[in-house]
C-alpha cells in the first residue's frame, strides 16, 4: 500500500481574471522579496555585489513570470529603478553614507542599490497595493520605513553611515517623496490586476 500523494502549494500562473493578487501570490511575493533583499545586502557586505544583484534580477524575473501582464510590470520595475538611481545618487553626492562594494565610479550609487529599488517595485501592486490613493500615508510610511530598511542593511554590513543623523534625515525625505511617486506609477503600470474587458496582455 503506497503513501498518499502530497501536493505542494503553487502560485497560480496567469490562470484567470480576478480583482487583484491571490493570497498565495502575496505570500510568495513577500518570501521571494525578503530572501532576495538579504542576498543583495549580504552579497555587498561580503564583497560579492554582482551575485546579490543577480539574485534581485532572479526575483524580478520570477515576478514577471507569474503576473498576468509582465510587460507592464517590467515597465514599472524599470521606472522604479530610475527613481531609485536618482535618489541614491543624491545620497552618494551628499557623502553621508559609504558602501563597501559595487560602485562603478566614486560618485555613482552602487548598482546593487539600484537593483534593490527594482526589487521593491515587484511589491507595489501585490503587498503594497493598499497604499493606492493614499499619497500622504505613503509619504509617512516612506519617511519611516525607508530609513529603517537602510539601517537594517547597515547593520548587516551592506553600507555604513558617515554622518548618521544627516543620512537618516536625507533618507526620510527622499523616501517620503519617492514612495507616493512609486505608488502613482504602480497604478498606471499595473500588470498584476487582470483587465475587466480585455483579458489578454
C-alpha positions as a Python dict, from the first residue, in 0.01 Angstrom:
ca = {
    (1, 'X'): (0, 0, 0),
    (2, 'X'): (160, 325, -112),
    (3, 'X'): (177, 655, 67),
    (4, 'X'): (-90, 913, -20),
    (5, 'X'): (18, 1163, -282),
    (6, 'X'): (129, 1500, -148),
    (7, 'X'): (56, 1826, -326),
    (8, 'X'): (286, 2119, -283),
    (9, 'X'): (132, 2468, -277),
    (10, 'X'): (172, 2650, -605),
    (11, 'X'): (127, 3007, -724),
    (12, 'X'): (-139, 3043, -995),
    (13, 'X'): (31, 3135, -1324),
    (14, 'X'): (-193, 3368, -1525),
    (15, 'X'): (-485, 3129, -1487),
    (16, 'X'): (-777, 3366, -1499),
    (17, 'X'): (-930, 3702, -1418),
    (18, 'X'): (-952, 3845, -1070),
    (19, 'X'): (-964, 4178, -885),
    (20, 'X'): (-606, 4154, -764),
    (21, 'X'): (-331, 3925, -642),
    (22, 'X'): (-424, 3597, -479),
    (23, 'X'): (-323, 3520, -123),
    (24, 'X'): (-71, 3264, -244),
    (25, 'X'): (89, 3523, -471),
    (26, 'X'): (107, 3771, -184),
    (27, 'X'): (280, 3519, 41),
    (28, 'X'): (518, 3407, -232),
    (29, 'X'): (596, 3766, -329),
    (30, 'X'): (682, 3854, 30),
    (31, 'X'): (903, 3549, 74),
    (32, 'X'): (1087, 3593, -255),
    (33, 'X'): (1137, 3966, -198),
    (34, 'X'): (1275, 3921, 151),
    (35, 'X'): (1511, 3641, 54),
    (36, 'X'): (1641, 3843, -241),
    (37, 'X'): (1685, 4153, -22),
    (38, 'X'): (1903, 3959, 222),
    (39, 'X'): (2100, 3807, -66),
    (40, 'X'): (2169, 4150, -217),
    (41, 'X'): (2274, 4316, 109),
    (42, 'X'): (2485, 4025, 231),
    (43, 'X'): (2643, 3992, -111),
    (44, 'X'): (2752, 4355, -97),
    (45, 'X'): (2872, 4316, 261),
    (46, 'X'): (3092, 4019, 169),
    (47, 'X'): (3240, 4163, -149),
    (48, 'X'): (3007, 3986, -391),
    (49, 'X'): (2773, 4261, -508),
    (50, 'X'): (2721, 4108, -852),
    (51, 'X'): (2595, 3781, -704),
    (52, 'X'): (2349, 3974, -489),
    (53, 'X'): (2229, 4186, -780),
    (54, 'X'): (2171, 3869, -984),
    (55, 'X'): (1952, 3736, -702),
    (56, 'X'): (1742, 4052, -726),
    (57, 'X'): (1713, 4007, -1102),
    (58, 'X'): (1608, 3644, -1050),
    (59, 'X'): (1334, 3755, -809),
    (60, 'X'): (1215, 4016, -1059),
    (61, 'X'): (1217, 3752, -1332),
    (62, 'X'): (1005, 3521, -1118),
    (63, 'X'): (757, 3803, -1058),
    (64, 'X'): (730, 3876, -1430),
    (65, 'X'): (669, 3506, -1492),
    (66, 'X'): (373, 3476, -1255),
    (67, 'X'): (183, 3801, -1318),
    (68, 'X'): (-88, 3832, -1587),
    (69, 'X'): (72, 4123, -1776),
    (70, 'X'): (450, 4110, -1732),
    (71, 'X'): (519, 4387, -1983),
    (72, 'X'): (352, 4647, -1763),
    (73, 'X'): (527, 4522, -1451),
    (74, 'X'): (862, 4536, -1633),
    (75, 'X'): (796, 4900, -1717),
    (76, 'X'): (722, 4965, -1351),
    (77, 'X'): (1044, 4792, -1242),
    (78, 'X'): (1249, 4999, -1487),
    (79, 'X'): (1086, 5325, -1380),
    (80, 'X'): (1134, 5241, -1013),
    (81, 'X'): (1500, 5169, -1083),
    (82, 'X'): (1535, 5512, -1246),
    (83, 'X'): (1371, 5680, -948),
    (84, 'X'): (1592, 5483, -711),
    (85, 'X'): (1904, 5556, -911),
    (86, 'X'): (1832, 5928, -888),
    (87, 'X'): (1763, 5907, -515),
    (88, 'X'): (2077, 5705, -445),
    (89, 'X'): (2285, 5949, -650),
    (90, 'X'): (2173, 6223, -411),
    (91, 'X'): (2269, 6008, -112),
    (92, 'X'): (2615, 5941, -255),
    (93, 'X'): (2668, 6305, -354),
    (94, 'X'): (2596, 6426, -1),
    (95, 'X'): (2860, 6192, 138),
    (96, 'X'): (2665, 6081, 443),
    (97, 'X'): (2681, 5710, 352),
    (98, 'X'): (2962, 5481, 238),
    (99, 'X'): (2945, 5145, 62),
    (100, 'X'): (3191, 4853, 75),
    (101, 'X'): (3144, 4740, -285),
    (102, 'X'): (2951, 4773, -608),
    (103, 'X'): (3024, 5133, -706),
    (104, 'X'): (3147, 5154, -1067),
    (105, 'X'): (3258, 5513, -1001),
    (106, 'X'): (3307, 5702, -676),
    (107, 'X'): (3023, 5945, -742),
    (108, 'X'): (2780, 5680, -865),
    (109, 'X'): (2548, 5475, -644),
    (110, 'X'): (2618, 5101, -615),
    (111, 'X'): (2441, 4906, -887),
    (112, 'X'): (2309, 4665, -627),
    (113, 'X'): (2128, 4952, -456),
    (114, 'X'): (1955, 5033, -784),
    (115, 'X'): (1867, 4664, -814),
    (116, 'X'): (1702, 4686, -471),
    (117, 'X'): (1470, 4958, -598),
    (118, 'X'): (1372, 4735, -888),
    (119, 'X'): (1316, 4454, -641),
    (120, 'X'): (1100, 4682, -427),
    (121, 'X'): (883, 4755, -731),
    (122, 'X'): (756, 4397, -750),
    (123, 'X'): (572, 4450, -421),
    (124, 'X'): (394, 4770, -525),
    (125, 'X'): (99, 4602, -698),
    (126, 'X'): (97, 4298, -469),
    (127, 'X'): (158, 4351, -97),
    (128, 'X'): (168, 4732, -108),
    (129, 'X'): (-139, 4788, -325),
    (130, 'X'): (-329, 4907, -15),
    (131, 'X'): (-134, 5235, -50),
    (132, 'X'): (-325, 5318, -369),
    (133, 'X'): (-494, 5657, -348),
    (134, 'X'): (-323, 5733, -15),
    (135, 'X'): (-25, 5954, -104),
    (136, 'X'): (5, 6109, 241),
    (137, 'X'): (6, 5769, 406),
    (138, 'X'): (265, 5654, 152),
    (139, 'X'): (480, 5958, 232),
    (140, 'X'): (462, 5890, 606),
    (141, 'X'): (537, 5522, 557),
    (142, 'X'): (829, 5604, 329),
    (143, 'X'): (975, 5850, 577),
    (144, 'X'): (980, 5581, 846),
    (145, 'X'): (1027, 5251, 662),
    (146, 'X'): (1290, 5376, 415),
    (147, 'X'): (1548, 5477, 677),
    (148, 'X'): (1457, 5170, 886),
    (149, 'X'): (1529, 4932, 597),
    (150, 'X'): (1853, 5115, 518),
    (151, 'X'): (1958, 5094, 882),
    (152, 'X'): (1895, 4719, 873),
    (153, 'X'): (2124, 4699, 571),
    (154, 'X'): (2390, 4894, 759),
    (155, 'X'): (2372, 4650, 1049),
    (156, 'X'): (2429, 4364, 803),
    (157, 'X'): (2736, 4539, 662),
    (158, 'X'): (2595, 4647, 327),
    (159, 'X'): (2674, 5013, 397),
    (160, 'X'): (2791, 5240, 676),
    (161, 'X'): (2683, 5581, 799),
    (162, 'X'): (2946, 5851, 774),
    (163, 'X'): (2713, 6102, 937),
    (164, 'X'): (2419, 5905, 1083),
    (165, 'X'): (2187, 6195, 1166),
    (166, 'X'): (2205, 6375, 831),
    (167, 'X'): (2199, 6040, 649),
    (168, 'X'): (1875, 5931, 815),
    (169, 'X'): (1716, 6273, 759),
    (170, 'X'): (1810, 6260, 391),
    (171, 'X'): (1674, 5908, 352),
    (172, 'X'): (1349, 6005, 525),
    (173, 'X'): (1296, 6299, 289),
    (174, 'X'): (1383, 6101, -22),
    (175, 'X'): (1156, 5811, 66),
    (176, 'X'): (873, 6046, 166),
    (177, 'X'): (886, 6176, -190),
    (178, 'X'): (967, 5850, -367),
    (179, 'X'): (701, 5618, -224),
    (180, 'X'): (398, 5828, -328),
    (181, 'X'): (554, 5865, -673),
    (182, 'X'): (610, 5490, -698),
    (183, 'X'): (253, 5428, -584),
    (184, 'X'): (126, 5659, -858),
    (185, 'X'): (338, 5478, -1116),
    (186, 'X'): (219, 5140, -988),
    (187, 'X'): (-144, 5224, -1065),
    (188, 'X'): (-53, 5325, -1420),
    (189, 'X'): (169, 5024, -1484),
    (190, 'X'): (-31, 4758, -1306),
    (191, 'X'): (46, 4419, -1454),
    (192, 'X'): (-97, 4221, -1163),
    (193, 'X'): (-466, 4307, -1197),
    (194, 'X'): (-649, 4143, -1486),
    (195, 'X'): (-822, 4394, -1717),
    (196, 'X'): (-1200, 4392, -1688),
    (197, 'X'): (-1279, 4380, -2061),
    (198, 'X'): (-974, 4250, -2244),
    (199, 'X'): (-835, 3952, -2059),
    (200, 'X'): (-531, 3941, -2282),
    (201, 'X'): (-193, 4100, -2219),
}
